[in-house]
Amino acid sequence: MKQSYSHKSLKEAEDTLNYIVDIVSDGIWDWDVETGHVQRSPGWYRMLGYDIDVLNNTVFTWENVIHPDDYADVMKHFEAYTKGEIDVYKIKYRCLKQDGEYLWIEDSGKIVERDKDGKLTRMIGAHTNIDETKKAQDKLLKQNELLLTDNATLESLVQKRTKELESLNEQLAKEVKLAEHNAAYDVLTEVYNRRMFEEMFLTEIKRAKRYSHPLCIVLLDIDEFKLLNDDHGHKVGDDILCAIANILRENLRESDTLARWGGEEFIIILPNVSVGEAKEKAEHIRALIDKTQFLDSLRVTCSFGVTGYLEDESSDSIFIRADKALYKAKSLGRNNVQVL
């Protein structure tokens, strides 16, 4: 009877805890480092306006909602705590909501499990909504600044210019957004350009190191593209480039990165993917391109070079290896996938 009662009490306690987690307004998270799985409470989704469990249960979801201006400080603080350089993990930053706006939160966490070698295996924490408090503090700070510099005159001037400034800011925001887009994307194919690829590749290498995840890149080249341009004209060549970019985009994950490396070459970053899986993906795309009829029933093929990131190597060395794999595919008759 005693054993049965204890079992019942434990079950009731677990149920009660689950009810509390479900109704609490702030977001509770539980990260299993070995599997990469992150369990987030319903309150976390409600706080940011997402449908419950609509996002992937990985650390990438967390990184993707951090405001770009806060990202570096958050990662620095996180790594300092997980490496034992600081004793407390607690930091304030902005998170992306479902509606595109940002919410100020305070992120607190604690390491609760390590393996026998002292390596982090589990960490839990909570995201607390501090948006109203933070905005109120910012507003108060701005008001105090106005009071220190002739409140009456300055405030009157601000009121007169508010609408004009809002209009100018909106126009400036549009221009900045367009400039940022043009700086990051290839004008023809609308995939990332080489400069943006190099920036994102360095980020993915840091992630691979941080979480001990595999990382692969795929370099592909349209076979005999110069002949295609000479025979059919550059307009047809441009249309082929756009069509192949669409095929690549439609067959990649949201977490993958596609860029035009230059000319008739494209490059793909595949995070958390083994070399074997990357080769299968490249072979699948190669076969799709091979059987596709382009424009006036043109047949186009591509050659692929695949390689994986090795611990502590540079971005240059992994690209050189991918380029050698692509060259090998060309030398073996084109329209094939090679791995180095």
WOZI-V63120 format. One record per pair of residues at least 12 apart in sequence whose C-alpha atoms are under 10 Angstrom apart, sorted by sequence separation. I is the first residue (numbers start at 0). J is the second residue. D is the distance in whole Angstrom. If there is no record, write none. Layout:
<<I J D> <I J D>>
//
This chain:
<<27 39 6> <28 40 6> <39 51 9> <40 52 9> <62 74 9> <76 88 7> <77 89 9> <91 103 7> <92 104 6> <93 105 9> <109 121 9> <110 122 4> <111 123 7> <142 154 9> <145 157 10> <182 194 8> <183 195 5> <184 196 10> <203 215 10> <224 236 8> <227 239 10> <255 267 7> <256 268 5> <257 269 9> <288 300 6> <289 301 8> <305 317 10> <306 318 8> <308 320 10> <324 336 8> <325 337 7> <327 339 9> <26 39 7> <27 40 5> <28 41 10> <39 52 8> <76 89 8> <77 90 9> <91 104 6> <92 105 7> <93 106 10> <109 122 6> <110 123 7> <111 124 10> <182 195 8> <183 196 8> <244 257 9> <255 268 6> <256 269 7> <287 300 9> <288 301 7> <305 318 10> <306 319 10> <307 320 9> <324 337 5> <325 338 8> <26 40 6> <27 41 8> <28 42 10> <38 52 9> <76 90 8> <90 104 8> <91 105 4> <92 106 8> <108 122 7> <109 123 6> <110 124 9> <200 214 10> <244 258 9> <254 268 9> <255 269 5> <256 270 9> <267 281 10> <286 300 9> <304 318 10> <306 320 7> <307 321 8> <323 337 9> <324 338 6> <325 339 9> <25 40 8> <26 41 7> <27 42 7> <28 43 8> <39 54 10> <90 105 6> <91 106 6> <108 123 6> <109 124 6> <183 198 10> <224 239 9> <244 259 8> <254 269 8> <255 270 7> <285 300 7> <286 301 9> <305 320 8> <306 321 5> <323 338 9> <324 339 6> <24 40 9> <25 41 9> <26 42 5> <27 43 6> <73 89 10> <89 105 7> <90 106 5> <91 107 9> <107 123 9> <108 124 4> <109 125 9> <200 216 9> <224 240 10> <251 267 9> <254 270 7> <255 271 10> <285 301 6> <304 320 8> <305 321 6> <306 322 9> <321 337 9> <323 339 8> <23 40 9> <24 41 8> <25 42 5> <26 43 4> <27 44 10> <38 55 10> <39 56 8> <47 64 10> <73 90 7> <89 106 5> <90 107 7> <107 124 5> <108 125 6> <251 268 10> <252 269 9> <254 271 9> <255 272 10> <284 301 9> <285 302 8> <304 321 5> <305 322 9> <306 323 10> <321 338 8> <322 339 9> <22 40 9> <23 41 8> <24 42 5> <25 43 6> <26 44 7> <37 55 9> <38 56 6> <39 57 10> <72 90 9> <73 91 8> <88 106 8> <89 107 4> <90 108 9> <106 124 7> <107 125 5> <108 126 9> <221 239 9> <247 265 9> <251 269 9> <252 270 10> <285 303 8> <303 321 9> <304 322 6> <305 323 9> <306 324 8> <320 338 9> <321 339 7> <20 39 10> <21 40 6> <22 41 8> <23 42 6> <24 43 7> <25 44 9> <26 45 8> <36 55 9> <37 56 5> <38 57 8> <72 91 10> <73 92 8> <88 107 6> <89 108 7> <106 125 6> <107 126 7> <221 240 9> <240 259 9> <247 266 10> <248 267 10> <284 303 10> <303 322 9> <304 323 7> <305 324 6> <306 325 10> <320 339 6> <20 40 6> <21 41 6> <22 42 7> <23 43 9> <24 44 10> <25 45 8> <26 46 7> <36 56 6> <37 57 5> <38 58 10> <72 92 9> <87 107 8> <88 108 5> <89 109 9> <105 125 8> <106 126 5> <107 127 8> <243 263 10> <247 267 9> <282 302 10> <304 324 4> <305 325 8> <20 41 8> <21 42 6> <24 45 8> <25 46 6> <26 47 9> <35 56 8> <36 57 5> <37 58 7> <87 108 8> <88 109 7> <104 125 10> <105 126 6> <106 127 6> <244 265 8> <281 302 9> <282 303 8> <303 324 7> <304 325 4> <20 42 8> <21 43 10> <23 45 10> <24 46 7> <25 47 10> <35 57 6> <36 58 7> <37 59 10> <69 91 9> <70 92 8> <87 109 8> <88 110 9> <104 126 6> <105 127 5> <106 128 9> <221 243 9> <240 262 9> <243 265 9> <281 303 7> <302 324 10> <303 325 5> <304 326 8> <317 339 10> <17 40 9> <20 43 10> <34 57 9> <35 58 7> <37 60 9> <69 92 6> <70 93 9> <86 109 9> <87 110 10> <103 126 10> <104 127 5> <105 128 7> <240 263 7> <281 304 9> <302 325 6> <303 326 9> <304 327 8> <35 59 9> <37 61 9> <68 92 9> <69 93 7> <70 94 10> <103 127 9> <104 128 5> <105 129 7> <239 263 10> <240 264 9> <281 305 8> <301 325 10> <302 326 9> <303 327 9> <304 328 7> <32 57 10> <68 93 9> <69 94 9> <103 128 6> <104 129 5> <105 130 9> <240 265 9> <278 303 9> <280 305 10> <302 327 9> <303 328 6> <304 329 9> <30 56 9> <31 57 9> <32 58 9> <66 92 7> <67 93 9> <102 128 7> <103 129 6> <104 130 6> <237 263 9> <278 304 9> <302 328 6> <303 329 8> <29 56 10> <30 57 8> <31 58 10> <65 92 7> <66 93 5> <67 94 10> <102 129 8> <103 130 4> <104 131 10> <236 263 9> <278 305 6> <301 328 9> <302 329 6> <28 56 10> <30 58 8> <65 93 6> <66 94 6> <67 95 10> <80 108 9> <81 109 9> <102 130 6> <103 131 8> <277 305 7> <278 306 9> <301 329 9> <302 330 10> <64 93 8> <65 94 5> <66 95 7> <80 109 9> <81 110 8> <101 130 9> <102 131 9> <103 132 9> <104 133 9> <251 280 9> <277 306 8> <302 331 10> <64 94 5> <65 95 6> <80 110 9> <103 133 7> <250 280 9> <275 305 9> <277 307 9> <302 332 9> <303 333 9> <63 94 9> <64 95 5> <65 96 10> <77 108 9> <102 133 10> <103 134 8> <250 281 10> <274 305 7> <275 306 10> <302 333 5> <303 334 8> <304 335 9> <305 336 7> <306 337 9> <307 338 9> <62 94 9> <63 95 8> <64 96 8> <94 126 10> <102 134 10> <274 306 6> <275 307 9> <301 333 7> <302 334 5> <303 335 6> <304 336 6> <305 337 6> <306 338 6> <307 339 8> <61 94 9> <64 97 10> <73 106 9> <250 283 9> <251 284 9> <273 306 9> <274 307 6> <300 333 8> <301 334 5> <302 335 5> <303 336 5> <304 337 5> <305 338 5> <306 339 5> <61 95 10> <247 281 10> <250 284 7> <273 307 7> <274 308 9> <300 334 5> <301 335 7> <302 336 6> <303 337 6> <304 338 6> <305 339 7> <66 101 7> <89 124 9> <91 126 9> <93 128 10> <249 284 10> <272 307 9> <273 308 10> <299 334 9> <300 335 9> <301 336 9> <302 337 8> <303 338 9> <304 339 8> <65 101 9> <66 102 9> <82 118 9> <88 124 9> <89 125 10> <90 126 10> <91 127 9> <93 129 10> <64 101 9> <65 102 10> <66 103 10> <81 118 9> <82 119 9> <89 126 10> <91 128 10> <92 129 10> <93 130 9> <225 262 10> <247 284 7> <250 287 10> <264 301 9> <266 303 10> <270 307 10> <64 102 10> <81 119 7> <91 129 9> <92 130 10> <224 262 9> <225 263 9> <246 284 8> <247 285 10> <263 301 10> <264 302 10> <265 303 10> <266 304 9> <267 305 10> <269 307 9> <270 308 10> <216 255 10> <224 263 7> <264 303 10> <266 305 10> <268 307 10> <216 256 9> <217 257 9> <218 258 10> <219 259 10> <220 260 9> <223 263 9> <224 264 10> <247 287 10> <81 122 9> <216 257 10> <218 259 10> <219 260 9> <220 261 10> <221 262 9> <222 263 9> <243 284 10> <246 287 8> <247 288 9> <91 133 10> <218 260 9> <220 262 9> <221 263 6> <222 264 10> <246 288 8> <220 263 6> <221 264 7> <219 263 8> <220 264 4> <221 265 9> <243 287 10> <219 264 6> <220 265 7> <243 288 7> <246 291 10> <289 334 8> <218 264 7> <219 265 5> <220 266 9> <242 288 10> <288 334 10> <47 94 8> <48 95 10> <49 96 7> <50 97 9> <218 265 6> <219 266 6> <47 95 7> <48 96 6> <49 97 5> <217 265 8> <218 266 5> <219 267 9> <243 291 10> <286 334 9> <47 96 5> <48 97 5> <49 98 9> <188 237 8> <217 266 6> <218 267 7> <242 291 10> <285 334 7> <286 335 9> <46 96 8> <47 97 6> <48 98 7> <187 237 7> <188 238 9> <216 266 7> <217 267 5> <218 268 9> <243 293 9> <285 335 7> <45 96 10> <46 97 10> <47 98 9> <48 99 10> <187 238 9> <188 239 10> <190 241 9> <216 267 5> <217 268 7> <242 293 8> <285 336 8> <44 96 9> <45 97 10> <47 99 10> <188 240 7> <189 241 8> <203 255 10> <215 267 8> <216 268 5> <217 269 8> <242 294 9> <266 318 10> <282 334 10> <44 97 9> <47 100 9> <187 240 8> <188 241 5> <203 256 10> <215 268 6> <216 269 6> <282 335 8> <283 336 10> <47 101 9> <187 241 7> <188 242 8> <190 244 7> <214 268 8> <215 269 5> <216 270 8> <239 293 7> <281 335 9> <282 336 6> <47 102 7> <188 243 9> <189 244 8> <190 245 9> <214 269 6> <215 270 6> <238 293 9> <239 294 8> <266 321 10> <281 336 7> <282 337 9> <46 102 9> <188 244 6> <189 245 9> <200 256 9> <213 269 9> <214 270 5> <215 271 8> <216 272 9> <238 294 8> <243 299 9> <281 337 9> <187 244 10> <188 245 8> <190 247 10> <199 256 8> <213 270 7> <214 271 5> <215 272 6> <217 274 10> <243 300 10> <279 336 9> <46 104 10> <190 248 8> <212 270 8> <213 271 5> <214 272 6> <215 273 7> <216 274 9> <235 293 9> <239 297 9> <243 301 10> <278 336 7> <212 271 5> <213 272 6> <214 273 7> <215 274 6> <235 294 8> <278 337 8> <196 256 8> <211 271 9> <212 272 8> <213 273 6> <214 274 8> <215 275 10> <217 277 7> <235 295 10> <239 299 8> <278 338 7> <195 256 10> <196 257 8> <197 258 9> <210 271 10> <212 273 9> <213 274 8> <215 276 9> <216 277 8> <217 278 8> <277 338 9> <196 258 6> <215 277 7> <216 278 10> <219 281 9> <195 258 8> <196 259 8> <197 260 10> <207 270 8> <214 277 9> <215 278 9> <217 280 9> <218 281 9> <275 338 9> <193 257 10> <194 258 9> <195 259 10> <196 260 8> <206 270 9> <207 271 8> <217 281 7> <274 338 8> <191 256 8> <192 257 9> <193 258 6> <194 259 10> <203 268 8> <206 271 10> <216 281 10> <274 339 9> <190 256 9> <191 257 6> <192 258 5> <193 259 6> <194 260 9> <203 269 9> <204 270 9> <219 285 9> <231 297 10> <190 257 6> <191 258 4> <192 259 5> <193 260 5> <200 267 10> <203 270 7> <221 288 10> <190 258 5> <191 259 6> <192 260 7> <193 261 7> <200 268 7> <203 271 10> <189 258 9> <190 259 7> <191 260 9> <192 261 8> <199 268 9> <200 269 10> <188 258 9> <189 259 9> <196 266 8> <200 270 10> <227 297 9> <188 259 8> <196 267 9> <187 259 10> <193 265 9> <196 268 9> <227 299 9> <185 258 8> <192 265 9> <193 266 9> <184 258 8> <185 259 7> <191 265 10> <192 266 10> <183 258 10> <184 259 9> <185 260 9> <190 265 9> <191 266 10> <224 299 9> <185 261 9> <223 299 9> <224 300 9> <222 299 7> <223 300 9> <224 301 10> <26 104 10> <221 299 7> <222 300 6> <223 301 9> <25 104 9> <27 106 10> <28 107 10> <29 108 9> <221 300 6> <222 301 5> <25 105 10> <26 106 9> <27 107 10> <28 108 9> <29 109 10> <30 110 10> <32 112 10> <46 126 9> <220 300 9> <221 301 4> <222 302 7> <27 108 10> <31 112 9> <32 113 10> <46 127 9> <47 128 9> <220 301 5> <221 302 7> <29 111 10> <43 125 9> <46 128 7> <219 301 6> <220 302 5> <221 303 9> <43 126 7> <219 302 6> <220 303 7> <37 121 10> <39 123 10> <42 126 9> <43 127 9> <218 302 8> <219 303 4> <220 304 9> <35 120 10> <37 122 9> <38 123 9> <39 124 10> <40 125 9> <43 128 10> <218 303 6> <219 304 6> <32 118 10> <33 119 9> <34 120 9> <35 121 10> <37 123 9> <39 125 9> <217 303 7> <218 304 5> <219 305 9> <32 119 7> <33 120 6> <34 121 10> <217 304 6> <218 305 6> <31 119 9> <32 120 5> <33 121 8> <216 304 8> <217 305 5> <218 306 9> <31 120 6> <32 121 6> <216 305 6> <217 306 7> <30 120 8> <31 121 5> <32 122 8> <215 305 7> <216 306 6> <217 307 9> <30 121 6> <31 122 7> <215 306 6> <216 307 6> <29 121 7> <30 122 5> <31 123 9> <214 306 9> <215 307 4> <216 308 8> <29 122 6> <30 123 6> <214 307 6> <215 308 6> <28 122 8> <29 123 4> <30 124 9> <213 307 7> <214 308 5> <215 309 9> <28 123 6> <29 124 7> <213 308 7> <214 309 9> <27 123 8> <28 124 5> <29 125 9> <212 308 10> <213 309 9> <27 124 6> <28 125 6> <213 310 9> <26 124 8> <27 125 4> <28 126 8> <26 125 5> <27 126 6> <211 310 9> <25 125 7> <26 126 5> <27 127 9> <208 308 10> <218 318 8> <25 126 6> <26 127 7> <207 308 9> <208 309 10> <216 317 8> <217 318 9> <24 126 10> <25 127 5> <26 128 8> <207 309 10> <208 310 7> <215 317 9> <216 318 8> <218 320 10> <219 321 9> <24 127 8> <25 128 6> <207 310 9> <208 311 8> <218 321 6> <219 322 9> <24 128 8> <25 129 10> <204 308 8> <207 311 10> <216 320 10> <217 321 7> <218 322 7> <204 309 10> <216 321 7> <217 322 9> <218 323 10> <219 324 10> <220 325 8> <204 310 9> <205 311 10> <215 321 9> <218 324 8> <219 325 7> <220 326 10> <223 329 10> <204 311 9> <217 324 9> <218 325 7> <219 326 10> <222 329 8> <204 312 9> <217 325 9> <220 328 10> <204 313 9> <219 328 10> <220 329 9> <204 314 8> <222 332 10> <223 333 9> <222 333 7> <201 313 9> <221 333 9> <222 334 7> <201 314 7> <220 333 9> <221 334 9> <200 314 8> <220 334 9> <219 334 10> <219 335 10> <197 314 8> <219 336 9> <197 315 10> <218 336 10> <217 336 10> <217 337 10> <217 338 9> <78 209 8> <74 209 10> <59 206 9> <58 206 10> <58 210 9> <35 210 8> <35 211 10> <33 210 9> <35 212 9> <32 210 8> <33 211 10> <32 211 10> <63 254 10> <60 254 10> <59 254 8>>
//
